[in-house]
Amino acid sequence: MARTGDWFPLGNPYLARSDSPEVRPDRPIAQGDVFVDVPVALYRKYPPSREGQHPTEAKQTTVVLYGHPCTSRAGDALERVQNVAVVGKASRLLGGSRWESPYPGRYRLFPLPALVAGEDHVADLGQLAVTRAEYLEGSRVACLSFEALAAFQGRCVRAVSRVDLSIEENERRCTPLWTELGLWERWKTARGTVQGFHAWLDHSLSSREGTTRRQALMGAPEEVAADLDAELRGEVT
């Protein structure tokens, strides 16, 4: 996919998107997915304005899953508590100012163009909240494309550290996760459950004894895919 500027994909940044949930129901919930009507506990951006007001608040809002699967999952299952970032209409979060391609500056924000009903939204990576995993089930409205997910990971790094990794480095780091999600989605579609995939992934690659399929996701994804094809055909791998 072509890119605009030096960090964000040009064109449609979504693998799948809908105005209402749920998109790609067989795809594992993952970093960068967008969910609507999610109850969250949110730390207020500003100190309480009046006596007795709590520094945290509960609300129901649109969110993007912030945590990488290494921290958001325990094997096949989602961790009970999930970190999310608040998503809002661009017109509101930007205070009426314009922020368009190539999306310069504003390092705490991530653009979600035409997210709902054609209206632009942004994720505020400075407004993190927590929610329960079950509140994400069935409420997903968007999954990012590979290029957009790599950009999201790079934006999270830049927002907290000001480290500016190259597009190529972000995509290199994202490749094993992207491959894993695609294979896992195929597993769920064929088996009707996510259970068992990670145990399978941690077994040796059929063509490379001593190398697990998980280890091969970076350098030999086609061999992992071939093993999955054999697994789903009922062959021993």
N, C-alpha and C positions, 0 to 999 in steps of 0.2 A: 504494500500500500504506500502511495506517495505521502509525504509528510509536509506539514506547514511549519515554517520557521525551523527550529532546531530540536523540537521535542514532541510535538503532538501530531497524530496521524491526520492526513487530509482526507475528507470524505466521511463515510459512515464509520464511527468508532465502535459500533456495536456488533457483536456476534449475533445477538438476538435482542429484540426490544418490543415492548407492548405497552399500551396505555393502561392495561389491567393485568394482574398476575394470572397464571404464572407462565413464564417463558422457560423453555427447555427443561421440563420437569425431571428428566432423567440426568441432567447435568449436575454434578456435585456443587453444592454451595461453596463459593470460593471468593477470595479477595477481589475487590473491584465490582462485585455484583451489587445491584441497586434494588432496594426493597421499599415498599410503601406501607404506610399505616403501621409502623413498628413502635411499640411502647419502649421508651428509653429513659434512663436516669442520666441527666445532663448537668454538668457543672456550669453554672451561669458564667457568661463571658465577662460580665461586670460584677463588682461587689454588690451585695444587697442594697437596695435604695431606701429601705425603711427598716426600722427596728422590728425584729421578729421574723423577717424574711430569711428563708434558708438559702445557703449558697448553692444548693442543688435544686433541681426541679424535675418533675416527671412530665413527659409529654409524649404524644404519638406523632410520628413524623416520617419523612422519607430519609433513608440512610444508605450509605455505601459501606460494605464490609471492609474494614481497615486492616485487620490482621492477616498475615501470611498464613497459609495452611499449616506451617510448622508450629504456629502458636494457637491457631484456631481449631485444630483437630487433634484428636487422640486416636490415631488409626483411622478406622472407617467412620467414627462418630465425631460430631461436632462437640467441642467443649461446651459445658453448660452456659458459661458467660462469654459473650462476644463483644469485642471492641468495634465500634462503628463510628463513622463521621457523619455529621449532619449534612443533608442535601436540601437546598432550597431553590426557589426560582431566582434566576440571575437578576431579574429586575429588582428583587427585594434585597438579596445579599450584596449586590453591588451598589445599592443606594441610588439607582437610576443612571449610574455611569455605564459606559460601554466597555466591554472586554471581548474582543473578537480575535479571530485568526490574525496573526500567529500566537495569540495569547501571551503577550510579554508580561514579565513581572508577576506580581500577586502570587508569590510562591506557596502560600498556604492554601490556595484554591486549585481545584481541578475542574475543567469544563466538562459538562454533560449536555452537548447541544441537542436540541429537539428531543429531550428526554420523554416528556409527557405531553400529548396533544400538540406536538410541534413546538412546544415552548422550551427555551433554553433554561437549563439549571446549572448549578455549580455545587461541588462538594467542598465543604469548609474543613480542611484537614487540621485546623486549629480548634475546632469544636468537636471533640471526641466525647462519646457517650458509651454506656454499656447497656446491653440488653440480653435477654435469654435466647438461647439457640432456637427454641420452639417458636418464637415469634417471627423468625425468618422463614420458616417452612410455609410454602404456598403463597408467599407475598413478593416474590421476585418479579421485577418488571424489565430488567436489563442485565445482560452479560456483556462485558467488554470484549472487543476483538483482541487478537494477540498483540497488535501494535499498541492499542490503547491500554491494555493491561500492563505492558512493559512501561509505557509512559506513566501510568498510575504508580507503579512501584518506584520509578525514578523520582516522581513528584513527592512521594512520601519521604524518601531519603533527603531530598533537597529541603523540604519543609522543616525538618527537624535538625539538619546538620549543615545546610548550605553546600553540601558536596554535590557537584554537578557531574553526574556520570554521563557518558556519551550514549547516544541512541543505541549504538551497536552493543555496548556493554549491558544496557538495560535489557535488550532483547536476548542477549546470550544468557543472562541470568534467569530470564523468564521462560526460556525454551523447555527445560525439563518439566516445569509445572504445567505448561500448556499441553505438552504431550501427555502427561499423566491425566489431566482432566479429560482430554479427548478419549483416552482408553477407558477411563473409569465410566464415562458416559455410555460407551458401547457396552461395558459390562452390565450396567444397570438396565439398559434397554433389553439386553438378552436374558438377564437373570431375574429381573424384577426387584432386585435389592442391591444396595451398595455393599452389603456384608461380604467379606471374603476377599475383596480386591486387594487390600494392602498386604494380606498374608501371601497372596499369589505374587504380588510385586516384589516381595522380599525373598522369594525363592530364586535359585540360580537360573540364569538365562540358558535355554536349551543348547545354544550354540557356543556358550562360553562357560564352562564349569568353573565355579568359584567367583563368578561375577553375577551379582543379583540383577534382576530386571530393573530395580530402582536405580542402581548404579549405571545401568546402560541407557537410561533415559536421555542423557546428554549426548553421548557419542554414538549410540547405535539404536535410535528410536525405532527404525524400521524392523530391527530384529525383535524388539519387545512387541511391536504390533503383530509380527508373524507368530510369536508365541501366543498372543491373545487369540488370533484367528484359530490356531490349533486348539486352544482351550475351549473356545466356544463351539467348535465342531465336535468336541468330546474326545479329542486325541490327547494322549499323555505327552506333556512337555516337560 
